Amino acid sequence: MKKNDWKDRLNIVYSTNPDFGYETDDNKEQTTLDKAKQNLRVSIDKKNRGGKVVTLITGFIGTDNDLKELGKLLKSKCGVGGSAKDGEIIVQGDFKTKIIELLVKEGYTKTKGIGG
């Protein structure tokens, strides 16, 4: 029985190229880099947030579960809410210096603060 893979190529209607290969989204989950090798950037952001200030941690390379675990740790240590998705962690409030200290203490030695 032939595998029906039309759902994997929804963005291609038809191709006349005989050598055309359909590219499917085989997103393999990437492995998490060692803590000492992570280049994390901590910044303060208030754009598109209704005037609210948030601390933004970017540059995390790894699995979604590890990102969410780190986000959960930072949010609980700061005692506030936030989210962790798409390679960035958002912590509600201005906790830039505290988060940098926490990350360095946890072993993320290449953590840097940006701006503000």
VEXDOTI-829499 format. One line per 4 residues: number of its first residue (from 1); their letters; for each residue x, y, z of C-alpha. Coordinates in Angstrom, 3 decimals. Each point is the difference from the previous one (the first is absolute). Example, Ala and Ser with C-alpha at 12.3 -4.5 7.8 and 13.67 -1.06 7.14 Angstrom:
2
1 = as = 12.300,-4.500,7.800 ~ 1.370,3.440,-0.660 .
END
This chain:
116
1 = mkkn = 0.000,0.000,0.000 ~ 1.410,3.377,-1.014 ~ 0.639,2.538,2.739 ~ -2.102,3.099,-0.507 .
5 = dwkd = 2.407,2.852,0.708 ~ -2.007,2.911,-1.401 ~ -0.239,1.533,3.493 ~ 3.794,0.264,0.090 .
9 = rlni = 0.077,2.165,-3.125 ~ -2.911,2.371,0.441 ~ 1.912,3.035,-1.288 ~ 0.798,-1.597,-3.395 .
13 = vyst = -2.851,-0.307,-2.452 ~ 1.764,-1.389,-3.047 ~ 3.501,-0.107,-1.408 ~ 0.988,-0.683,-3.609 .
17 = npdf = 3.631,-0.593,0.962 ~ 0.628,-3.795,-0.177 ~ 2.892,0.307,2.489 ~ -2.010,1.971,2.534 .
21 = gyet = 0.123,-1.469,3.494 ~ -2.653,0.910,2.489 ~ 1.489,1.406,3.179 ~ -1.806,-1.193,3.068 .
25 = ddnk = 0.231,1.498,3.458 ~ 2.030,-2.618,1.785 ~ 0.864,2.177,2.958 ~ 2.318,-2.096,2.041 .
29 = eqtt = 0.156,1.144,3.613 ~ 3.396,1.488,0.570 ~ 2.177,-0.965,2.919 ~ 0.601,2.435,2.806 .
33 = ldka = 3.432,1.589,0.160 ~ 1.997,-0.240,3.206 ~ -0.748,2.776,2.510 ~ 3.491,1.454,-0.323 .
37 = kqnl = -0.372,0.240,-3.804 ~ -3.383,1.790,-0.039 ~ 0.248,3.639,-1.140 ~ -2.979,1.448,1.848 .
41 = rvsi = -0.956,3.664,-0.320 ~ -2.091,1.714,2.682 ~ -1.806,3.235,-0.856 ~ -2.910,2.148,1.095 .
45 = dkkn = -2.861,0.322,-2.461 ~ -3.243,1.970,0.009 ~ -0.885,0.138,-3.675 ~ -3.392,-1.449,-0.993 .
49 = rggk = -0.761,-0.863,3.610 ~ -2.494,2.685,0.912 ~ 2.576,2.056,1.912 ~ 0.950,-2.924,2.252 .
53 = vvtl = 3.675,-0.715,0.567 ~ 1.328,-3.532,-0.485 ~ 3.434,-1.589,0.246 ~ 0.827,-1.846,-3.209 .
57 = itgf = 2.525,-2.862,-0.105 ~ 1.018,-0.985,-3.550 ~ 2.635,-2.179,-1.635 ~ -0.926,-3.339,1.586 .
61 = igtd = 0.868,-2.945,-2.249 ~ -1.662,-3.256,0.911 ~ -3.214,-1.915,0.450 ~ -3.305,1.609,0.923 .
65 = ndlk = -0.148,-1.999,3.233 ~ 3.391,1.303,1.162 ~ -1.031,3.542,-0.918 ~ -3.205,-0.341,2.019 .
69 = elgk = 1.893,-1.444,2.973 ~ 2.407,2.946,0.006 ~ -2.922,2.413,-0.351 ~ -1.805,-1.663,2.896 .
73 = llks = 3.111,0.275,2.175 ~ 0.485,3.703,-0.778 ~ -3.677,0.842,0.491 ~ -0.154,-1.812,3.344 .
77 = kcgv = 3.221,1.633,1.268 ~ -1.360,3.440,-0.927 ~ -3.492,-0.794,1.282 ~ -1.766,1.184,-3.158 .
81 = ggsa = -1.662,-1.371,-3.123 ~ 1.145,-0.210,-3.577 ~ 0.393,-2.413,-2.884 ~ 2.618,-2.073,-1.813 .
85 = kdge = -0.414,-0.699,-3.716 ~ 1.663,0.509,-3.387 ~ 3.498,0.045,1.501 ~ -0.661,2.845,2.407 .
89 = iivq = -1.098,0.362,3.604 ~ -2.188,2.889,1.108 ~ -0.065,0.888,3.704 ~ -2.492,2.650,1.093 .
93 = gdfk = 1.642,3.027,1.601 ~ 3.462,1.563,0.095 ~ 2.229,-2.782,1.368 ~ 3.003,0.417,-2.309 .
97 = tkii = 2.769,0.020,2.627 ~ -1.602,-2.721,2.109 ~ -0.451,-2.292,-3.031 ~ 3.591,0.531,-1.136 .
101 = ellv = 1.204,-0.954,3.500 ~ -2.271,-3.065,0.060 ~ 1.145,-1.181,-3.439 ~ 3.692,0.366,0.853 .
105 = kegy = -0.603,-1.825,3.293 ~ -1.722,-2.841,-1.931 ~ 3.034,-0.385,-2.281 ~ -0.959,2.159,-2.999 .
109 = tktk = 3.348,1.847,0.029 ~ -0.372,1.714,-3.399 ~ -3.063,1.990,1.082 ~ 0.030,3.693,-0.920 .
113 = gigg = -2.323,2.904,0.652 ~ -1.065,2.171,-2.920 ~ -1.082,3.629,0.171 ~ -2.148,1.664,2.650 .
END
